[in-house]
Amino acid sequence: MRKKSELPTKTCPACDRPFSWRKKWERDWDCVIYCSERCRRSAKVASK
């Protein structure tokens, strides 16, 4: 088992905060862009 400090991280383009790997993103980690549903929605609105 990995320590939390060893988990991969990314930076959310909507809020510019770092977020780390979660179990629910296990299969889709390469496709995960935003840290939360709120950031995903706000990015979608901003691009319109």
CHARMM-style PDB file with segment names, atoms N, HN, CA, C and O in Angstrom:
ATOM      1  N   MET     1       0.844  -1.179   0.000  1.00  0.00      PROA
ATOM      2  CA  MET     1       0.000   0.000   0.000  1.00  0.00      PROA
ATOM      3  C   MET     1       0.892   1.246   0.000  1.00  0.00      PROA
ATOM      4  O   MET     1       1.916   1.299   0.682  1.00  0.00      PROA
ATOM      5  N   ARG     2       0.481   2.230  -0.771  1.00  0.00      PROA
ATOM      6  HN  ARG     2      -0.351   2.187  -1.325  1.00  0.00      PROA
ATOM      7  CA  ARG     2       1.231   3.485  -0.873  1.00  0.00      PROA
ATOM      8  C   ARG     2       0.847   4.441   0.245  1.00  0.00      PROA
ATOM      9  O   ARG     2      -0.274   4.419   0.753  1.00  0.00      PROA
ATOM     10  N   LYS     3       1.806   5.279   0.613  1.00  0.00      PROA
ATOM     11  HN  LYS     3       2.717   5.296   0.200  1.00  0.00      PROA
ATOM     12  CA  LYS     3       1.503   6.358   1.541  1.00  0.00      PROA
ATOM     13  C   LYS     3       0.842   7.482   0.747  1.00  0.00      PROA
ATOM     14  O   LYS     3       1.069   7.610  -0.456  1.00  0.00      PROA
ATOM     15  N   LYS     4       0.040   8.283   1.406  1.00  0.00      PROA
ATOM     16  HN  LYS     4      -0.144   8.179   2.384  1.00  0.00      PROA
ATOM     17  CA  LYS     4      -0.632   9.385   0.715  1.00  0.00      PROA
ATOM     18  C   LYS     4       0.360  10.350   0.084  1.00  0.00      PROA
ATOM     19  O   LYS     4       0.092  10.918  -0.975  1.00  0.00      PROA
ATOM     20  N   SER     5       1.500  10.535   0.728  1.00  0.00      PROA
ATOM     21  HN  SER     5       1.717  10.074   1.588  1.00  0.00      PROA
ATOM     22  CA  SER     5       2.500  11.461   0.188  1.00  0.00      PROA
ATOM     23  C   SER     5       3.139  10.940  -1.087  1.00  0.00      PROA
ATOM     24  O   SER     5       3.750  11.712  -1.826  1.00  0.00      PROA
ATOM     25  N   GLU     6       3.011   9.647  -1.362  1.00  0.00      PROA
ATOM     26  HN  GLU     6       2.514   9.020  -0.762  1.00  0.00      PROA
ATOM     27  CA  GLU     6       3.610   9.047  -2.552  1.00  0.00      PROA
ATOM     28  C   GLU     6       2.646   8.962  -3.731  1.00  0.00      PROA
ATOM     29  O   GLU     6       3.039   8.544  -4.820  1.00  0.00      PROA
ATOM     30  N   LEU     7       1.392   9.351  -3.526  1.00  0.00      PROA
ATOM     31  HN  LEU     7       1.073   9.690  -2.641  1.00  0.00      PROA
ATOM     32  CA  LEU     7       0.405   9.259  -4.600  1.00  0.00      PROA
ATOM     33  C   LEU     7       0.679  10.324  -5.664  1.00  0.00      PROA
ATOM     34  O   LEU     7       1.163  11.409  -5.341  1.00  0.00      PROA
ATOM     35  N   PRO     8       0.373  10.024  -6.929  1.00  0.00      PROA
ATOM     36  CA  PRO     8       0.579  11.015  -7.981  1.00  0.00      PROA
ATOM     37  C   PRO     8      -0.350  12.213  -7.808  1.00  0.00      PROA
ATOM     38  O   PRO     8      -1.453  12.080  -7.277  1.00  0.00      PROA
ATOM     39  N   THR     9       0.092  13.366  -8.252  1.00  0.00      PROA
ATOM     40  HN  THR     9       0.988  13.474  -8.683  1.00  0.00      PROA
ATOM     41  CA  THR     9      -0.714  14.578  -8.136  1.00  0.00      PROA
ATOM     42  C   THR     9      -0.808  15.276  -9.489  1.00  0.00      PROA
ATOM     43  O   THR     9       0.013  15.056 -10.380  1.00  0.00      PROA
ATOM     44  N   LYS    10      -1.813  16.111  -9.620  1.00  0.00      PROA
ATOM     45  HN  LYS    10      -2.480  16.290  -8.896  1.00  0.00      PROA
ATOM     46  CA  LYS    10      -2.009  16.973 -10.781  1.00  0.00      PROA
ATOM     47  C   LYS    10      -2.462  18.330 -10.283  1.00  0.00      PROA
ATOM     48  O   LYS    10      -2.839  18.472  -9.119  1.00  0.00      PROA
ATOM     49  N   THR    11      -2.430  19.329 -11.149  1.00  0.00      PROA
ATOM     50  HN  THR    11      -2.124  19.214 -12.094  1.00  0.00      PROA
ATOM     51  CA  THR    11      -2.930  20.657 -10.803  1.00  0.00      PROA
ATOM     52  C   THR    11      -4.192  20.919 -11.609  1.00  0.00      PROA
ATOM     53  O   THR    11      -4.210  20.743 -12.828  1.00  0.00      PROA
ATOM     54  N   CYS    12      -5.226  21.333 -10.935  1.00  0.00      PROA
ATOM     55  HN  CYS    12      -5.212  21.476  -9.946  1.00  0.00      PROA
ATOM     56  CA  CYS    12      -6.504  21.611 -11.585  1.00  0.00      PROA
ATOM     57  C   CYS    12      -6.397  22.909 -12.391  1.00  0.00      PROA
ATOM     58  O   CYS    12      -5.984  23.926 -11.833  1.00  0.00      PROA
ATOM     59  N   PRO    13      -6.751  22.916 -13.674  1.00  0.00      PROA
ATOM     60  CA  PRO    13      -6.649  24.124 -14.480  1.00  0.00      PROA
ATOM     61  C   PRO    13      -7.709  25.178 -14.125  1.00  0.00      PROA
ATOM     62  O   PRO    13      -7.544  26.350 -14.464  1.00  0.00      PROA
ATOM     63  N   ALA    14      -8.783  24.779 -13.454  1.00  0.00      PROA
ATOM     64  HN  ALA    14      -8.917  23.828 -13.179  1.00  0.00      PROA
ATOM     65  CA  ALA    14      -9.839  25.724 -13.095  1.00  0.00      PROA
ATOM     66  C   ALA    14      -9.510  26.504 -11.827  1.00  0.00      PROA
ATOM     67  O   ALA    14      -9.724  27.715 -11.769  1.00  0.00      PROA
ATOM     68  N   CYS    15      -8.988  25.815 -10.807  1.00  0.00      PROA
ATOM     69  HN  CYS    15      -8.813  24.832 -10.854  1.00  0.00      PROA
ATOM     70  CA  CYS    15      -8.730  26.480  -9.524  1.00  0.00      PROA
ATOM     71  C   CYS    15      -7.237  26.578  -9.208  1.00  0.00      PROA
ATOM     72  O   CYS    15      -6.862  27.189  -8.208  1.00  0.00      PROA
ATOM     73  N   ASP    16      -6.396  25.996 -10.030  1.00  0.00      PROA
ATOM     74  HN  ASP    16      -6.701  25.499 -10.842  1.00  0.00      PROA
ATOM     75  CA  ASP    16      -4.933  26.018  -9.844  1.00  0.00      PROA
ATOM     76  C   ASP    16      -4.476  25.418  -8.513  1.00  0.00      PROA
ATOM     77  O   ASP    16      -3.443  25.815  -7.974  1.00  0.00      PROA
ATOM     78  N   ARG    17      -5.224  24.490  -8.000  1.00  0.00      PROA
ATOM     79  HN  ARG    17      -6.063  24.168  -8.438  1.00  0.00      PROA
ATOM     80  CA  ARG    17      -4.831  23.803  -6.763  1.00  0.00      PROA
ATOM     81  C   ARG    17      -4.393  22.385  -7.106  1.00  0.00      PROA
ATOM     82  O   ARG    17      -4.910  21.775  -8.043  1.00  0.00      PROA
ATOM     83  N   PRO    18      -3.451  21.873  -6.352  1.00  0.00      PROA
ATOM     84  CA  PRO    18      -3.035  20.493  -6.593  1.00  0.00      PROA
ATOM     85  C   PRO    18      -4.057  19.514  -6.019  1.00  0.00      PROA
ATOM     86  O   PRO    18      -4.682  19.790  -4.995  1.00  0.00      PROA
ATOM     87  N   PHE    19      -4.219  18.390  -6.673  1.00  0.00      PROA
ATOM     88  HN  PHE    19      -3.711  18.166  -7.504  1.00  0.00      PROA
ATOM     89  CA  PHE    19      -5.059  17.323  -6.138  1.00  0.00      PROA
ATOM     90  C   PHE    19      -4.362  16.002  -6.392  1.00  0.00      PROA
ATOM     91  O   PHE    19      -3.568  15.869  -7.324  1.00  0.00      PROA
ATOM     92  N   SER    20      -4.666  15.040  -5.561  1.00  0.00      PROA
ATOM     93  HN  SER    20      -5.311  15.148  -4.805  1.00  0.00      PROA
ATOM     94  CA  SER    20      -3.959  13.767  -5.648  1.00  0.00      PROA
ATOM     95  C   SER    20      -4.892  12.646  -6.087  1.00  0.00      PROA
ATOM     96  O   SER    20      -6.115  12.783  -6.095  1.00  0.00      PROA
ATOM     97  N   TRP    21      -4.283  11.568  -6.439  1.00  0.00      PROA
ATOM     98  HN  TRP    21      -3.289  11.457  -6.432  1.00  0.00      PROA
ATOM     99  CA  TRP    21      -4.954  10.374  -6.927  1.00  0.00      PROA
ATOM    100  C   TRP    21      -5.968   9.869  -5.911  1.00  0.00      PROA
ATOM    101  O   TRP    21      -5.711   9.878  -4.707  1.00  0.00      PROA
ATOM    102  N   ARG    22      -7.117   9.430  -6.402  1.00  0.00      PROA
ATOM    103  HN  ARG    22      -7.326   9.422  -7.380  1.00  0.00      PROA
ATOM    104  CA  ARG    22      -8.140   8.827  -5.552  1.00  0.00      PROA
ATOM    105  C   ARG    22      -8.501   7.459  -6.111  1.00  0.00      PROA
ATOM    106  O   ARG    22      -8.372   7.191  -7.306  1.00  0.00      PROA
ATOM    107  N   LYS    23      -8.949   6.618  -5.218  1.00  0.00      PROA
ATOM    108  HN  LYS    23      -9.053   6.835  -4.247  1.00  0.00      PROA
ATOM    109  CA  LYS    23      -9.307   5.252  -5.594  1.00  0.00      PROA
ATOM    110  C   LYS    23     -10.364   5.240  -6.703  1.00  0.00      PROA
ATOM    111  O   LYS    23     -10.307   4.398  -7.599  1.00  0.00      PROA
ATOM    112  N   LYS    24     -11.323   6.162  -6.649  1.00  0.00      PROA
ATOM    113  HN  LYS    24     -11.369   6.845  -5.920  1.00  0.00      PROA
ATOM    114  CA  LYS    24     -12.387   6.173  -7.657  1.00  0.00      PROA
ATOM    115  C   LYS    24     -11.877   6.559  -9.044  1.00  0.00      PROA
ATOM    116  O   LYS    24     -12.559   6.319 -10.041  1.00  0.00      PROA
ATOM    117  N   TRP    25     -10.673   7.159  -9.120  1.00  0.00      PROA
ATOM    118  HN  TRP    25     -10.119   7.354  -8.311  1.00  0.00      PROA
ATOM    119  CA  TRP    25     -10.079   7.524 -10.405  1.00  0.00      PROA
ATOM    120  C   TRP    25      -9.060   6.484 -10.862  1.00  0.00      PROA
ATOM    121  O   TRP    25      -8.293   6.735 -11.792  1.00  0.00      PROA
ATOM    122  N   GLU    26      -9.047   5.348 -10.232  1.00  0.00      PROA
ATOM    123  HN  GLU    26      -9.670   5.144  -9.477  1.00  0.00      PROA
ATOM    124  CA  GLU    26      -8.038   4.315 -10.485  1.00  0.00      PROA
ATOM    125  C   GLU    26      -7.920   3.980 -11.973  1.00  0.00      PROA
ATOM    126  O   GLU    26      -6.808   3.897 -12.496  1.00  0.00      PROA
ATOM    127  N   ARG    27      -9.042   3.786 -12.658  1.00  0.00      PROA
ATOM    128  HN  ARG    27      -9.945   3.854 -12.233  1.00  0.00      PROA
ATOM    129  CA  ARG    27      -9.011   3.390 -14.072  1.00  0.00      PROA
ATOM    130  C   ARG    27      -8.875   4.574 -15.017  1.00  0.00      PROA
ATOM    131  O   ARG    27      -8.429   4.410 -16.153  1.00  0.00      PROA
ATOM    132  N   ASP    28      -9.259   5.779 -14.559  1.00  0.00      PROA
ATOM    133  HN  ASP    28      -9.622   5.913 -13.636  1.00  0.00      PROA
ATOM    134  CA  ASP    28      -9.319   6.939 -15.438  1.00  0.00      PROA
ATOM    135  C   ASP    28      -8.330   8.039 -15.084  1.00  0.00      PROA
ATOM    136  O   ASP    28      -8.511   9.176 -15.520  1.00  0.00      PROA
ATOM    137  N   TRP    29      -7.307   7.749 -14.320  1.00  0.00      PROA
ATOM    138  HN  TRP    29      -7.160   6.825 -13.966  1.00  0.00      PROA
ATOM    139  CA  TRP    29      -6.401   8.804 -13.839  1.00  0.00      PROA
ATOM    140  C   TRP    29      -5.820   9.626 -14.975  1.00  0.00      PROA
ATOM    141  O   TRP    29      -5.664  10.838 -14.828  1.00  0.00      PROA
ATOM    142  N   ASP    30      -5.495   9.010 -16.102  1.00  0.00      PROA
ATOM    143  HN  ASP    30      -5.622   8.026 -16.221  1.00  0.00      PROA
ATOM    144  CA  ASP    30      -4.935   9.756 -17.234  1.00  0.00      PROA
ATOM    145  C   ASP    30      -5.946  10.737 -17.832  1.00  0.00      PROA
ATOM    146  O   ASP    30      -5.554  11.752 -18.409  1.00  0.00      PROA
ATOM    147  N   CYS    31      -7.235  10.445 -17.700  1.00  0.00      PROA
ATOM    148  HN  CYS    31      -7.553   9.621 -17.231  1.00  0.00      PROA
ATOM    149  CA  CYS    31      -8.279  11.305 -18.258  1.00  0.00      PROA
ATOM    150  C   CYS    31      -8.779  12.355 -17.267  1.00  0.00      PROA
ATOM    151  O   CYS    31      -9.498  13.275 -17.657  1.00  0.00      PROA
ATOM    152  N   VAL    32      -8.414  12.232 -16.009  1.00  0.00      PROA
ATOM    153  HN  VAL    32      -7.830  11.485 -15.691  1.00  0.00      PROA
ATOM    154  CA  VAL    32      -8.878  13.183 -14.994  1.00  0.00      PROA
ATOM    155  C   VAL    32      -8.161  14.510 -15.195  1.00  0.00      PROA
ATOM    156  O   VAL    32      -6.931  14.561 -15.231  1.00  0.00      PROA
ATOM    157  N   ILE    33      -8.931  15.578 -15.324  1.00  0.00      PROA
ATOM    158  HN  ILE    33      -9.930  15.537 -15.294  1.00  0.00      PROA
ATOM    159  CA  ILE    33      -8.368  16.917 -15.552  1.00  0.00      PROA
ATOM    160  C   ILE    33      -8.680  17.826 -14.374  1.00  0.00      PROA
ATOM    161  O   ILE    33      -7.811  18.566 -13.913  1.00  0.00      PROA
ATOM    162  N   TYR    34      -9.911  17.776 -13.885  1.00  0.00      PROA
ATOM    163  HN  TYR    34     -10.617  17.175 -14.260  1.00  0.00      PROA
ATOM    164  CA  TYR    34     -10.355  18.690 -12.844  1.00  0.00      PROA
ATOM    165  C   TYR    34     -10.450  17.978 -11.494  1.00  0.00      PROA
ATOM    166  O   TYR    34     -10.677  16.770 -11.428  1.00  0.00      PROA
ATOM    167  N   CYS    35     -10.272  18.745 -10.429  1.00  0.00      PROA
ATOM    168  HN  CYS    35     -10.088  19.726 -10.483  1.00  0.00      PROA
ATOM    169  CA  CYS    35     -10.284  18.168  -9.082  1.00  0.00      PROA
ATOM    170  C   CYS    35     -11.684  17.856  -8.597  1.00  0.00      PROA
ATOM    171  O   CYS    35     -11.864  16.984  -7.746  1.00  0.00      PROA
ATOM    172  N   SER    36     -12.674  18.548  -9.122  1.00  0.00      PROA
ATOM    173  HN  SER    36     -12.527  19.256  -9.813  1.00  0.00      PROA
ATOM    174  CA  SER    36     -14.036  18.357  -8.615  1.00  0.00      PROA
ATOM    175  C   SER    36     -15.045  18.611  -9.724  1.00  0.00      PROA
ATOM    176  O   SER    36     -14.724  19.145 -10.785  1.00  0.00      PROA
ATOM    177  N   GLU    37     -16.262  18.213  -9.438  1.00  0.00      PROA
ATOM    178  HN  GLU    37     -16.523  17.780  -8.575  1.00  0.00      PROA
ATOM    179  CA  GLU    37     -17.368  18.459 -10.365  1.00  0.00      PROA
ATOM    180  C   GLU    37     -17.598  19.958 -10.527  1.00  0.00      PROA
ATOM    181  O   GLU    37     -17.907  20.428 -11.622  1.00  0.00      PROA
ATOM    182  N   ARG    38     -17.447  20.703  -9.444  1.00  0.00      PROA
ATOM    183  HN  ARG    38     -17.196  20.321  -8.554  1.00  0.00      PROA
ATOM    184  CA  ARG    38     -17.613  22.156  -9.495  1.00  0.00      PROA
ATOM    185  C   ARG    38     -16.613  22.780 -10.459  1.00  0.00      PROA
ATOM    186  O   ARG    38     -16.993  23.635 -11.259  1.00  0.00      PROA
ATOM    187  N   CYS    39     -15.359  22.381 -10.408  1.00  0.00      PROA
ATOM    188  HN  CYS    39     -15.051  21.686  -9.758  1.00  0.00      PROA
ATOM    189  CA  CYS    39     -14.344  22.927 -11.311  1.00  0.00      PROA
ATOM    190  C   CYS    39     -14.631  22.532 -12.753  1.00  0.00      PROA
ATOM    191  O   CYS    39     -14.458  23.337 -13.668  1.00  0.00      PROA
ATOM    192  N   ARG    40     -15.064  21.304 -12.954  1.00  0.00      PROA
ATOM    193  HN  ARG    40     -15.205  20.650 -12.210  1.00  0.00      PROA
ATOM    194  CA  ARG    40     -15.395  20.852 -14.304  1.00  0.00      PROA
ATOM    195  C   ARG    40     -16.519  21.696 -14.889  1.00  0.00      PROA
ATOM    196  O   ARG    40     -16.451  22.111 -16.046  1.00  0.00      PROA
ATOM    197  N   ARG    41     -17.575  21.955 -14.072  1.00  0.00      PROA
ATOM    198  HN  ARG    41     -17.630  21.618 -13.132  1.00  0.00      PROA
ATOM    199  CA  ARG    41     -18.691  22.768 -14.536  1.00  0.00      PROA
ATOM    200  C   ARG    41     -18.269  24.215 -14.780  1.00  0.00      PROA
ATOM    201  O   ARG    41     -18.684  24.814 -15.771  1.00  0.00      PROA
ATOM    202  N   SER    42     -17.466  24.775 -13.910  1.00  0.00      PROA
ATOM    203  HN  SER    42     -17.128  24.288 -13.105  1.00  0.00      PROA
ATOM    204  CA  SER    42     -17.055  26.175 -14.077  1.00  0.00      PROA
ATOM    205  C   SER    42     -16.169  26.342 -15.306  1.00  0.00      PROA
ATOM    206  O   SER    42     -16.232  27.379 -15.966  1.00  0.00      PROA
ATOM    207  N   ALA    43     -15.360  25.367 -15.621  1.00  0.00      PROA
ATOM    208  HN  ALA    43     -15.309  24.525 -15.084  1.00  0.00      PROA
ATOM    209  CA  ALA    43     -14.522  25.432 -16.818  1.00  0.00      PROA
ATOM    210  C   ALA    43     -15.378  25.349 -18.074  1.00  0.00      PROA
ATOM    211  O   ALA    43     -15.101  26.008 -19.076  1.00  0.00      PROA
ATOM    212  N   LYS    44     -16.426  24.527 -18.003  1.00  0.00      PROA
ATOM    213  HN  LYS    44     -16.651  23.992 -17.188  1.00  0.00      PROA
ATOM    214  CA  LYS    44     -17.332  24.375 -19.135  1.00  0.00      PROA
ATOM    215  C   LYS    44     -18.069  25.688 -19.409  1.00  0.00      PROA
ATOM    216  O   LYS    44     -18.216  26.081 -20.567  1.00  0.00      PROA
ATOM    217  N   VAL    45     -18.532  26.369 -18.360  1.00  0.00      PROA
ATOM    218  HN  VAL    45     -18.413  26.050 -17.420  1.00  0.00      PROA
ATOM    219  CA  VAL    45     -19.236  27.640 -18.492  1.00  0.00      PROA
ATOM    220  C   VAL    45     -18.287  28.722 -19.000  1.00  0.00      PROA
ATOM    221  O   VAL    45     -18.675  29.544 -19.830  1.00  0.00      PROA
ATOM    222  N   ALA    46     -17.059  28.731 -18.514  1.00  0.00      PROA
ATOM    223  HN  ALA    46     -16.743  28.064 -17.840  1.00  0.00      PROA
ATOM    224  CA  ALA    46     -16.074  29.744 -18.901  1.00  0.00      PROA
ATOM    225  C   ALA    46     -15.685  29.627 -20.364  1.00  0.00      PROA
ATOM    226  O   ALA    46     -15.359  30.630 -20.999  1.00  0.00      PROA
ATOM    227  N   SER    47     -15.715  28.406 -20.910  1.00  0.00      PROA
ATOM    228  HN  SER    47     -15.980  27.592 -20.393  1.00  0.00      PROA
ATOM    229  CA  SER    47     -15.306  28.216 -22.299  1.00  0.00      PROA
ATOM    230  C   SER    47     -16.382  28.632 -23.285  1.00  0.00      PROA
ATOM    231  O   SER    47     -16.096  28.816 -24.469  1.00  0.00      PROA
ATOM    232  N   LYS    48     -17.650  28.789 -22.806  1.00  0.00      PROA
ATOM    233  HN  LYS    48     -17.883  28.640 -21.845  1.00  0.00      PROA
ATOM    234  CA  LYS    48     -18.746  29.186 -23.712  1.00  0.00      PROA
ATOM    235  C   LYS    48     -18.695  30.660 -24.014  1.00  0.00      PROA
ATOM    236  OT1 LYS    48     -19.536  31.167 -24.756  1.00  0.00      PROA
TER     237      LYS     48
END
